Amino acid sequence: MAIQDSRKVKGLRSIFGKRKKVVDTTTTYADRDDLPLNDAILSGEEIGDKELQRSAKDHLWLHFTRHAPYQSMDMTIIERAEGNYLYDTKGRKVFDGLSGLFAVNAGHARQELADAAAKQIMQLDYMPLWSYAHPKAIELAERLLSYAPAHLNRIFFTTGGGEAVETAWKIAKQYFKLTGKPTKTKVISRMTAYHGTSHGALSITGIAAMKSMFEPLVPSTFRVPNTNWYRAPGNFASEEEFGIWAANRVEEAILFEGPDTVAAFFVEPIQNSGGCFTAHPTYFKRVREICDKYDVILVADETITGYGRTGEMFASIRYGFEPDMMVTAKGITSAAQPLGALFLREKYFEPFKKDQVIFPHGYTFAAHPVACAVALANLDIFDEERLVENVRVNSPIFRQTLEKLKDLPIVGDVRGDGYFFAIELVQDKATKLTLTKEQSEKILRGFLNNALYDAGLYCRADDRGDPVIQLAPPLTIGPKEFNELEQILRKVLIEAWDRL
């Protein structure tokens, strides 16, 4: 049952009153006395924050969330969004500085997307891609490939980025088995990198704390250094030199494990976890050479960087390298529908054209017709409003605005690209001394998360690597909004330093 923006639910008493039980043991919502919203719904009253709080605490399991604090405090319940702003049940308006979760690239509440969804539901509301195709999937695949690096010409649809990562690994394994290299199964990824939560994608993820409680995971995944230039050893003369060193660690890992056992290297063009680690273009050039040398599939995970986030439709284009596979999701629909798309070179599809070979893998809702229709309408917005160009033009201004914060003693580094930046927090700028575990707990979770929101900004304070604040606003904004973000951050970070 959808709760409208006004949170008024009308006419339900009569509906429930007329509902009949099929058998005596059937319980309807109207019969459940333990459901907190029941009385309000049945009476036709406005459902307020108090009722929503009780119900959420009793029945919702939030993702990646500590629930203990909600025993004594309210949770934030977002009831509406429009443009660049979120609105909660307590009447607060906050700037969406994270595009929901790096996903609402064209901004919230786009009428074009709602219209596309409604029209598609009435034409073809659902059809899976299991042995059948439908027009919107065909049209979207062609449209996506028109923006992609020219060597990519095949699309496997999923419902999200983690599923696309999982799919890429499975395709790699089966491809090598079909082409006479059955021992090539291992995957290399980077330290602190995040690639998803399913058992396969989590195995590729490079964050030990996220994995330990689920072990044993899928075996044969290995880590190499990431491209954190801010914390690189001091013996490198330049970021380019450091990038070459980091790329050579990929070759070192391949040789150590054995080239005949390594299937793929997964890399984010800008690594999210740890705080927006960019890399010199030479890094990607060298990685491409290494993967070609040892017949290792180069998979670019563009779940976040895809669809304009870096000032090109895809970051692979911006940084001048050609992946063999490219994982995308999130911004493909500006998050109005769940959808992911794995791009591939045709060579990885060739063995599946022969005899009775199939790829025994798929998802019920992948390439959902409604999601595909929304994605096509979303891409129309990108083209008509020139969102990618907006990012390309304004990104230097965004960086300069955020770099003003470097005059604060708690700000050690500002890094990133496009509309995707991180601010690393330190306790000593001169030595780059990071926060202790206790300080990070006190400042990030004990203060920053709530203080930033209370000041009018939804973003991410994260310490999966060193502590950072991350920003990834909608691609529709410009200098006016940059200044708004900087002023909020400045005020809150000054207080954070005082508390530190």
C-alpha positions, -999 to 999 in steps of 0.1 A, spaced: 0 0 0 15 33 -10 14 62 15 9 95 -3 31 126 3 4 141 26 4 108 45 -34 108 44 -50 74 37 -87 77 29 -115 52 25 -97 22 38 -120 14 66 -148 5 43 -124 -16 21 -112 -35 51 -147 -38 65 -159 -55 34 -129 -79 31 -139 -115 38 -117 -143 50 -113 -171 26 -108 -195 54 -110 -190 91 -73 -191 96 -66 -162 72 -56 -129 89 -60 -96 72 -41 -64 79 -73 -51 96 -71 -80 121 -35 -74 132 -35 -56 165 3 -57 167 8 -35 137 14 2 148 -2 18 118 -34 -2 120 -55 21 141 -45 52 121 -52 35 88 -86 21 98 -97 54 112 -87 73 81 -65 96 101 -33 112 89 -3 88 95 22 109 113 58 106 122 51 90 156 32 61 140 58 57 113 86 56 138 70 29 159 63 8 128 97 12 113 114 3 146 92 -28 151 94 -42 115 121 -27 93 156 -41 90 177 -12 76 207 -20 54 242 -14 67 228 1 98 234 -1 136 200 -5 151 208 -1 187 207 37 187 171 36 175 160 20 208 163 55 223 162 79 194 141 85 163 153 74 128 152 97 99 123 89 76 124 105 41 89 110 27 95 131 -4 121 143 -28 122 169 -55 150 183 -76 181 184 -54 163 181 -20 149 155 4 121 161 28 115 141 60 86 134 82 96 161 107 93 187 80 131 192 74 145 200 39 180 188 32 202 190 1 209 156 -14 247 157 -16 249 120 -24 223 116 -52 205 91 -30 234 66 -32 255 79 -61 225 72 -83 199 100 -88 220 117 -115 192 137 -131 176 148 -99 145 137 -80 109 136 -91 114 138 -129 80 138 -145 95 124 -177 105 92 -159 71 88 -142 53 92 -175 76 66 -192 70 41 -164 32 46 -165 30 43 -203 51 11 -203 31 -5 -175 0 -3 -197 18 -16 -228 40 -44 -214 43 -44 -176 66 -74 -174 85 -99 -195 118 -117 -185 147 -121 -209 146 -159 -205 145 -171 -241 123 -141 -251 132 -105 -259 111 -73 -257 114 -41 -276 125 -18 -247 154 -41 -238 165 -42 -275 162 -4 -278 180 3 -246 209 -21 -254 215 -3 -287 211 31 -270 236 23 -243 262 10 -268 260 43 -287 276 60 -257 301 33 -248 337 27 -259 334 14 -295 348 -20 -288 320 -29 -264 290 -43 -283 271 -67 -261 249 -61 -231 239 -84 -203 212 -68 -181 209 -71 -143 190 -52 -116 221 -37 -100 259 -33 -99 266 -61 -75 247 -85 -98 267 -72 -128 299 -79 -109 287 -114 -101 278 -119 -138 311 -107 -151 330 -132 -130 308 -161 -140 311 -152 -176 349 -150 -173 350 -184 -157 328 -201 -183 345 -183 -212 379 -197 -202 364 -232 -197 349 -230 -232 381 -218 -248 404 -244 -233 418 -226 -203 397 -241 -174 422 -232 -147 418 -194 -153 393 -187 -124 410 -163 -100 402 -126 -97 424 -97 -86 410 -65 -72 423 -36 -51 426 -30 -14 396 -14 2 376 -16 -30 339 -23 -28 322 -44 -55 290 -57 -39 275 -79 -12 266 -113 -28 290 -140 -20 309 -137 -53 310 -99 -54 318 -97 -17 347 -120 -23 361 -96 -48 355 -67 -24 387 -56 -6 372 -46 28 381 -72 54 356 -59 80 327 -65 56 337 -101 49 348 -117 81 313 -126 94 304 -143 61 335 -164 56 343 -188 41 336 -169 9 342 -178 -27 379 -187 -29 406 -174 -53 404 -137 -50 435 -115 -43 442 -79 -36 467 -54 -49 474 -18 -37 450 9 -47 459 44 -60 457 65 -29 482 92 -39 476 112 -7 490 83 14 515 69 -11 550 63 2 572 94 0 598 79 -25 577 86 -56 586 117 -76 551 121 -91 516 106 -92 524 91 -126 554 73 -112 533 60 -83 506 49 -107 530 28 -127 543 12 -95 507 4 -85 499 -10 -119 530 -32 -118 517 -48 -86 489 -63 -108 515 -80 -129 533 -91 -98 501 -107 -85 494 -124 -118 528 -139 -119 527 -150 -83 494 -168 -87 503 -180 -122 490 -164 -155 472 -197 -163 450 -193 -132 440 -156 -133 407 -148 -151 401 -111 -144 411 -78 -128 383 -57 -114 390 -20 -110 369 12 -104 381 41 -125 376 61 -93 377 39 -62 347 48 -40 355 30 -7 384 48 10 373 81 -5 375 88 -42 409 74 -52 417 87 -87 447 74 -108 470 89 -133 460 79 -169 493 61 -172 481 36 -145 452 25 -167 474 23 -198 499 1 -179 471 -21 -165 457 -26 -200 491 -37 -212 494 -62 -184 460 -77 -189 466 -81 -226 500 -98 -220 486 -124 -197 451 -128 -212 434 -114 -181 399 -98 -186 400 -61 -175 366 -53 -158 359 -17 -152 334 -13 -123 315 19 -133 286 13 -110 292 49 -96 313 65 -123 290 56 -152 264 79 -166 281 113 -165 295 113 -130 331 122 -142 322 145 -170 321 118 -197 293 93 -200 317 67 -188 350 72 -168 367 46 -190 364 72 -218 376 100 -196 407 82 -186 414 67 -220 414 30 -215 394 2 -230 379 -24 -206 369 -58 -218 338 -56 -196 321 -27 -180 298 -29 -150 271 -1 -148 240 5 -127 227 33 -105 226 64 -128 213 43 -157 177 52 -146 187 80 -122 175 54 -96 139 57 -106 139 19 -113 164 -8 -104 186 -17 -134 221 -27 -142 239 -34 -174 272 -53 -181 289 -42 -213 312 -68 -230 334 -73 -260 319 -96 -285 347 -121 -281 334 -131 -247 300 -140 -263 314 -159 -292 317 -193 -275 281 -191 -264 269 -190 -300 279 -226 -306 261 -259 -304 240 -263 -272 260 -239 -250 241 -217 -227 251 -193 -198 231 -208 -169 226 -175 -152 200 -147 -150 177 -126 -129 139 -124 -127 137 -86 -130 167 -79 -152 158 -57 -182 123 -52 -167 103 -34 -194 94 -6 -171 130 -1 -160 142 -1 -196 116 25 -205 126 47 -176 163 43 -186 155 54 -221 137 85 -208 165 92 -185 190 91 -213 168 116 -232 171 139 -202 209 135 -203 210 144 -240 185 173 -239 198 190 -208 235 182 -216 241 169 -181 275 153 -190 287 186 -204 274 204 -173 297 182 -151 326 186 -175 324 224 -174 316 228 -137 338 201 -121 369 224 -118 347 250 -100 333 223 -77 369 212 -69 380 248 -62 351 255 -40 357 223 -19 394 230 -17 386 262 2 380 238 31 417 229 32 423 260 54 406 240 82 429 220 104 408 189 102 408 187 64 438 168 51 429 162 15 402 170 -11 402 146 -40 380 131 -68 368 141 -102 336 152 -120 308 154 -94 324 128 -71 347 141 -43 360 131 -9 373 152 20 397 133 41 398 142 78 430 142 99 442 151 133 474 166 120 477 181 85 515 183 86 521 146 92 488 134 76 481 116 109 447 100 106 420 98 133 423 70 158 395 44 158 381 60 189 382 95 173 366 83 141 338 67 161 333 99 181 335 123 152 319 104 123 292 84 139 289 104 171 287 138 155 292 143 117 264 121 104 237 138 124 252 173 124 256 175 86 220 164 82 207 188 108 226 216 90 208 207 58 231 183 39 227 146 33 260 131 23 283 102 36 308 102 64 327 70 59 357 52 76 360 20 57 395 33 48 407 66 64 378 88 75 362 109 48 332 128 39 319 120 4 299 141 -20 282 130 -52 254 155 -59 230 154 -89 245 163 -122 220 191 -126 236 215 -101 262 243 -105 283 269 -87 254 283 -66 249 249 -51 286 243 -47 288 273 -25 258 261 -5 275 228 2 308 244 11 292 267 37 274 238 54 305 217 54 326 245 68 303 252 97 300 216 107 338 208 102 348 237 124 326 222 152 340 187 145 376 200 151 365 216 183 351 183 195 382 164 183 
